[in-house]
Amino acid sequence: MNAIILAIVSLAGFILAYRFYATFLAEKIFSLDPTIRTPAHVLEDGVDYVPTLKSILFGHHFA
């Protein structure tokens, strides 16, 4: 089997899994609800719990 065919099939499998399995996990297993407030908003004190932008959190994650 040509390596490019294997790569394309693998990529298609990952895309399908991301699309359908991630939706299944979010809705059925974890019951994610975008209306629930995070601890940064509920316990906001200006020191330990401070709401911030997603881009800043992304940078802190990889720092």
Helices and strands as residue ranges (DSSP letters): H 3-16, I 17-21, H 22-24, I 25-29, H 39-42, H 54-61
